[in-house]
Amino acid sequence: MTSPTAATATPNTSAPQQRPDQGEPLSTNAIQLTENRAVYTVAEVSHLLSLSRGNTYAMVRTGEIPSKKIGNRWVIPKDRFHAWLNDAPTASTDDLDREEGSTCG
């Protein structure tokens, strides 16, 4: 006989959802959720820039990507991120030639 105060556990049949900052590829649902927030996570920015999460964290820590640390978590304000990205210099053909030349050595 069970006690009237005992809670009945209901099995969770749905798969647990990964947060975008836990290294999983961003799903359409995760991308849609970002539309309602003022900030991106580091994982979201790394996905947007096609960079590794480690390189993105390095750029955040050095201040190259505009960010804020809230508690133990880095966040990237969307408006500052897009302004930074829009102001980034455009690669020239000289830049591309230098990159190709440095890999053929």
Secondary structure, 3 states (H helix, E strand, C coil): CCCCCCCCCCCCCCCCCCCHHHCCCCCHHHHHHHCCCCEEEHHHHHHHHCCCHHHHHHHHHHCCCCCEEECCEEEEEHHHHHHHHHHCCCCCHHHHHHHHHHHCC
